[in-house]
Amino acid sequence: MRTTQPTDVAVIGGGLAGLAAAIFLARAGRQVILFEKAPEVGGRAMTQAKNGFLFNMGPHALYRAGRGAQILRELDVQFTGNMPGASGGYAVNHGMTHTLPAGFVSLLTTGLLSLPGKIEIARLLGSINKIDTRALQHTTVREWLDRTIRQPDARQLVQALFRVATYTDDPERQSVGAALAQVQMALTSNVLYLDGGWQVLVDGLRKAAQAAGVHIVTGEKVEAIEHDTAVHGVRLADGSTWTTSVVIITGSPADAAVLVQSSAKTTLREWTGATIPVKAACLDVGLARLPRPRALFALGIDRPLYFSVHSAVAKLGPEDGAVIHTAKYLNPTTRTDPKADERELEGLLDLVQPSWREVVVERRFLPSMLVSHAGVTAAAGGYAGRPGPVVPGVRNLYVAGDWVGPEGLLADASLASAKRAAELIVRSEEVLAAA
């Protein structure tokens, strides 16, 4: 039986962006319903508990100075955690470990770099915060590295820093302006590994949404947005509809294109064609103990690899146990074999934490985890080239997510675009009311 119910705003998607947008609008006095097709809200921010170990969906870090942390605090979402330290870090190059340069002494003593490479890295790190990243949004990582850094070993190290800061291995297309801005933020303010995993953010946002009066509906798929030149409602898979004049879609541009027709569908398809998803292969393990307690971090130099003991600074498992996230940043131009990727990550664990196999309690391999719906490319103009929240062609149709808006990467972009979409909706309604 087809039923119809009214609401002011419908939000499609219950990840960080959807929850945040719903809270802002509900606090502004709008009646909001949020639809999430999965049984629970959270999306890629969910944390899985296995035998007492807490696993995020691959390695997650919250940038302390990023827009995401600012918005979470604005929404009064509580979280705790700690910064990973500079000590205990290794650079892995051609199957060998070296001290990862994290300060003046380690830069002098590491065997990773030649003397000319050390001098070049020292000069770069001393001036990196002075670089105007806005002027480099149209420049690729490869172009900037080739013209800026002369020593090959120094160039490799900087490229590795770009990878770990952005979770992206696409130097031929990635905007170096966006990558440098992320490295500047990481070096200046560091990141947090969160106690309890990112589920604490999901739980905090859900609680705030419910307190604001948001009606959260899980396990319900939105099949279509009903509209002509303006939004009229949403239709669910069971045939029921909710009448509304405003919709925010927080999935991918492809997800949005499925839901609409007319000229807006053409625009969304164009946005889909322009996006390059960022992915990583992830091997996460829970160990009864850490075989080498001081080996806490490793960064691949010749290979796009990452290793970090997140439980060294965050509460993620049993007191004597260890939660380790490893990742291989996948280049979107190269097809890899998932089994080979898993073996490579096992080899990284063998190198940094020998005998880990003897104490493994839990393990999980994600062969192609979606990091972001769209990398930030130089061809599009960096951050400024990403679509804004407004979808042309259908009035009061908006999008939000990690591929939307001119601010930040990953969760920072998701939360910033969610806030911006909510602001535009409220402003638009105020203008109409005043007319």
C-alpha positions in Angstrom: 0.0 0.0 0.0 1.4 3.4 -1.0 1.5 5.9 1.9 2.5 9.5 1.9 4.0 11.4 4.8 5.4 15.0 5.0 8.7 16.4 6.2 10.7 19.5 5.7 14.0 17.9 4.6 15.0 14.3 3.7 18.6 13.3 4.0 19.8 10.2 2.1 22.7 8.4 3.7 23.7 8.0 7.3 27.4 8.4 7.3 29.3 11.4 8.8 28.0 13.9 6.2 24.4 12.8 6.4 24.2 12.8 10.2 26.0 16.2 10.5 23.7 17.8 7.9 20.6 16.4 9.6 21.8 17.8 13.0 22.4 21.3 11.6 19.0 21.5 9.9 17.1 20.1 12.9 18.8 22.6 15.2 17.7 25.3 12.8 14.1 24.3 13.3 13.5 22.0 10.3 11.7 18.7 10.5 14.3 16.2 9.2 14.2 12.5 8.3 17.3 10.6 7.5 17.3 7.4 5.5 20.1 4.8 5.7 19.8 1.6 3.6 22.1 -0.4 5.9 20.9 -1.7 9.3 23.0 0.8 11.2 24.1 4.4 10.5 27.8 5.2 10.2 28.9 4.1 6.8 32.7 3.8 6.4 33.1 5.4 9.9 31.8 2.3 11.6 34.1 0.3 13.9 33.9 -3.5 14.1 34.5 -5.3 17.4 36.1 -8.8 17.2 37.2 -10.7 20.2 37.7 -7.5 22.2 39.7 -5.7 19.4 38.2 -2.7 17.7 38.9 -2.3 14.0 38.1 0.8 12.0 37.5 0.3 8.3 41.2 0.4 7.6 43.5 3.1 9.2 41.6 6.2 10.3 43.1 9.4 11.7 41.4 12.6 12.7 43.3 15.7 11.7 43.4 17.8 14.9 43.4 21.1 13.0 41.0 20.0 10.2 37.5 21.2 9.6 36.1 17.8 10.7 37.4 18.2 14.2 36.1 21.8 14.4 32.6 20.8 13.2 32.5 17.8 15.6 33.2 20.1 18.5 30.7 22.6 17.2 28.1 19.8 17.3 29.3 18.8 20.8 30.4 15.3 19.7 32.7 14.0 22.4 35.8 12.1 21.6 39.2 11.3 23.1 42.4 10.0 21.7 46.1 10.7 21.4 48.7 11.7 18.8 51.0 9.1 17.4 54.6 9.9 18.4 57.6 10.6 16.2 59.7 7.8 17.8 59.5 4.2 16.8 59.1 4.9 13.1 60.8 3.1 10.2 61.1 3.9 6.5 60.9 0.7 4.4 62.9 0.9 1.2 63.7 -2.1 -1.0 62.9 -4.6 1.8 65.1 -2.9 4.4 64.2 -0.8 7.4 65.8 2.6 8.1 65.1 5.2 10.8 62.2 7.4 9.5 63.4 11.0 9.7 61.2 12.7 12.2 63.6 15.4 13.6 67.1 16.8 13.2 68.9 13.9 14.9 67.1 11.2 13.1 67.5 13.0 9.8 71.3 13.2 10.4 71.6 9.5 11.4 69.2 7.7 9.0 70.7 5.5 6.3 67.7 6.2 4.1 69.1 9.3 2.5 72.4 10.4 1.0 74.0 13.5 2.4 72.7 15.7 -0.5 69.2 14.2 0.1 69.4 15.0 3.9 70.3 18.6 3.1 67.5 18.9 0.6 64.9 17.4 3.0 66.1 19.7 5.8 65.7 22.7 3.7 62.2 21.6 2.5 61.0 20.8 6.0 62.2 24.2 7.2 60.2 26.1 4.6 57.3 23.8 3.8 54.8 25.8 5.9 55.6 28.9 3.9 54.5 27.4 0.6 51.4 29.0 -0.9 49.3 25.9 -1.6 46.6 27.9 -3.3 49.0 28.7 -6.2 49.7 25.0 -6.8 46.2 23.6 -7.1 46.6 23.1 -10.8 50.0 21.5 -10.5 50.4 17.7 -10.2 52.5 16.0 -7.5 54.8 14.6 -10.2 55.3 18.0 -11.8 56.1 19.7 -8.5 58.5 16.9 -7.3 60.4 16.9 -10.6 61.0 20.6 -10.7 61.4 21.2 -6.9 63.4 18.3 -5.5 66.7 17.4 -7.2 67.8 14.3 -5.2 65.9 11.1 -6.1 66.0 9.7 -2.6 64.6 13.0 -1.2 61.9 13.0 -3.9 60.8 9.5 -2.9 60.5 10.4 0.8 58.4 13.4 0.0 56.1 11.4 -2.3 55.7 8.9 0.6 54.7 11.8 2.9 52.1 12.9 0.4 50.7 9.3 0.2 50.4 8.9 4.0 48.8 12.4 4.5 46.2 12.0 1.7 45.8 8.2 1.5 46.4 8.6 -2.2 49.0 7.1 -4.7 48.3 9.0 -7.9 51.2 11.4 -8.5 50.4 11.9 -12.2 47.0 13.5 -11.4 46.8 14.5 -7.8 46.9 18.2 -7.0 50.1 19.0 -5.2 48.4 22.1 -3.7 45.9 19.8 -1.9 48.6 17.3 -0.9 50.9 20.0 0.5 48.1 21.6 2.5 47.4 18.2 4.1 51.1 17.7 4.9 51.4 21.2 6.4 48.4 20.4 8.6 49.9 17.1 9.7 53.3 18.5 10.5 51.9 21.4 12.4 49.1 19.8 14.4 49.4 16.1 13.9 46.4 13.7 14.0 44.5 11.7 16.6 43.9 8.0 16.9 40.5 7.8 18.7 39.8 5.8 21.8 37.1 3.3 20.9 37.6 3.8 17.2 35.6 6.1 14.9 32.4 4.4 16.2 32.5 7.1 18.9 32.0 9.7 16.3 29.1 7.8 14.8 27.5 7.2 18.2 28.0 10.9 19.1 26.5 12.2 15.9 23.5 9.8 16.2 22.9 10.8 19.7 23.0 14.5 18.8 20.7 13.9 15.8 18.1 12.1 17.9 18.3 14.9 20.6 17.7 17.5 17.9 14.6 15.6 16.7 15.9 13.9 13.6 13.9 10.9 12.6 16.4 8.2 11.6 15.2 5.3 9.5 17.6 2.4 8.9 17.2 -0.6 6.6 15.2 1.5 4.1 16.5 2.2 0.6 15.4 5.3 -1.2 14.6 4.3 -4.7 14.0 7.7 -6.4 13.6 11.4 -5.8 10.3 12.8 -7.0 10.7 16.1 -8.8 10.1 18.2 -11.8 12.1 21.5 -11.8 12.0 21.3 -8.0 12.1 18.5 -5.4 8.7 17.1 -4.3 9.6 14.0 -2.3 11.4 10.7 -2.0 10.1 7.3 -2.9 11.2 4.2 -1.0 11.7 0.7 -2.3 8.5 -0.4 -0.6 6.5 2.1 -2.6 5.8 4.6 0.2 6.7 8.2 -0.2 7.7 11.2 1.9 6.7 14.6 0.6 9.4 17.1 1.0 10.7 20.2 -0.7 14.4 19.6 0.1 16.7 16.6 -0.3 20.4 16.1 0.5 22.1 13.1 -1.0 25.3 12.0 0.8 26.4 9.1 -1.3 28.6 9.1 -4.4 27.8 11.1 -7.5 26.8 7.8 -9.1 24.5 7.0 -6.3 22.9 10.4 -6.7 22.5 10.0 -10.5 20.5 6.8 -10.0 17.9 8.7 -7.9 17.1 11.6 -10.3 16.0 12.2 -13.8 16.1 15.3 -16.2 19.1 17.6 -16.6 20.2 17.0 -13.0 20.9 13.4 -14.0 23.2 14.6 -16.8 25.1 16.8 -14.4 25.5 14.1 -11.9 26.7 11.7 -14.6 29.3 14.3 -15.6 30.4 14.6 -12.0 30.7 10.8 -11.8 32.8 10.6 -15.0 35.2 13.3 -13.6 35.8 11.5 -10.3 38.6 9.1 -9.6 37.9 7.0 -6.5 40.7 6.5 -4.0 41.1 3.0 -2.7 43.5 1.0 -0.5 44.1 -2.7 0.3 44.0 -3.0 4.1 45.2 -5.8 6.4 44.2 -5.3 10.1 45.3 -7.6 12.8 44.7 -7.9 16.5 47.6 -9.5 18.4 47.8 -10.9 21.9 50.9 -8.9 22.4 53.3 -6.8 20.4 56.5 -8.8 19.5 58.6 -5.6 19.1 57.1 -3.0 21.5 59.1 -0.1 20.1 58.3 -0.7 16.4 55.1 1.4 16.1 55.1 2.9 12.6 56.5 2.2 9.2 56.2 4.0 5.9 56.9 2.5 2.5 59.3 4.6 0.4 59.7 2.6 -2.8 56.3 0.9 -2.3 53.0 2.6 -1.3 52.8 0.9 2.1 51.7 1.9 5.6 52.0 0.2 9.0 50.8 1.7 12.4 50.1 0.3 15.8 47.0 2.4 16.5 46.5 0.8 20.0 49.9 2.2 21.1 48.1 5.5 21.7 44.4 4.8 21.6 42.2 2.4 23.5 41.3 -0.2 20.9 41.6 -3.6 22.6 42.8 -5.7 25.5 45.4 -4.1 27.7 48.2 -6.3 26.6 47.0 -6.7 23.0 47.8 -4.7 19.9 45.7 -3.4 17.0 47.8 -2.9 13.9 46.5 -1.3 10.7 48.5 -1.9 7.5 47.6 -0.5 4.1 48.7 -0.4 0.5 47.5 2.7 -1.3 46.2 1.6 -4.6 47.1 3.5 -7.7 43.9 3.9 -9.8 45.8 3.5 -13.1 47.2 0.1 -12.1 45.3 -3.2 -11.5 46.6 -5.3 -8.7 46.0 -8.9 -7.5 44.3 -8.8 -4.1 46.1 -12.0 -3.0 49.4 -10.5 -3.9 48.5 -7.3 -2.1 47.6 -9.3 1.0 50.9 -11.2 0.8 52.8 -7.9 0.5 51.1 -6.5 3.6 51.9 -9.8 5.5 55.5 -9.3 4.4 55.5 -5.8 5.8 54.3 -7.2 9.2 57.0 -9.9 9.0 59.6 -7.2 8.5 58.4 -4.8 11.2 56.9 -7.2 13.7 58.6 -10.6 13.3 56.6 -13.5 14.8 53.3 -11.6 14.6 51.8 -14.7 13.2 52.4 -16.6 16.4 50.3 -14.2 18.5 47.6 -13.2 16.0 44.1 -13.4 17.5 42.1 -11.6 14.8 42.7 -10.5 11.3 40.7 -8.9 8.5 41.7 -8.1 4.9 39.9 -5.5 2.9 41.1 -5.9 -0.7 39.7 -2.6 -2.1 38.5 -0.3 0.6 37.0 2.9 -0.6 39.0 5.7 1.0 37.3 8.6 -0.9 34.8 8.9 -3.7 37.1 11.3 -5.5 40.8 12.2 -5.4 41.6 15.9 -5.7 43.1 16.4 -9.2 45.2 19.2 -10.7 43.3 19.0 -14.0 40.1 20.0 -12.1 41.9 22.9 -10.3 42.4 21.2 -7.0 39.9 21.9 -4.2 38.1 24.6 -6.2 37.3 22.1 -9.0 35.1 19.9 -6.8 31.3 20.4 -7.2 29.4 22.5 -4.6 26.4 21.2 -2.6 23.9 22.6 -5.1 22.8 20.3 -7.9 21.9 22.3 -11.0 18.6 21.5 -12.7 16.5 20.6 -9.7 15.7 23.3 -7.1 16.4 22.3 -3.5 18.5 19.2 -4.4 21.8 19.1 -2.7 24.8 16.8 -2.2 27.4 16.4 0.5 30.3 14.1 1.0 34.1 13.6 0.7 33.9 14.7 -3.0 32.0 17.9 -2.4 33.1 21.5 -1.7 36.4 23.4 -1.6 37.5 22.4 1.9 39.7 19.5 3.0 40.0 15.8 2.4 38.2 12.7 3.6 36.2 13.3 6.8 37.1 17.0 6.8 35.4 17.4 3.3 32.4 15.3 4.3 31.6 17.3 7.4 32.5 20.7 5.8 30.2 20.1 2.9 27.4 18.9 5.2 27.5 22.1 7.1 27.7 24.2 3.9 24.7 22.3 2.4 22.7 23.0 5.6 23.6 26.6 5.6 22.5 27.1 2.0 19.2 25.4 2.7 18.5 27.6 5.7 19.6 30.8 3.8 17.5 29.9 0.8 14.4 29.5 2.9 15.1 32.7 4.8 15.4 34.6 1.5 12.0 33.2 0.3 10.3 34.0 3.6 11.6 37.6 3.4 10.4 38.0 -0.3 
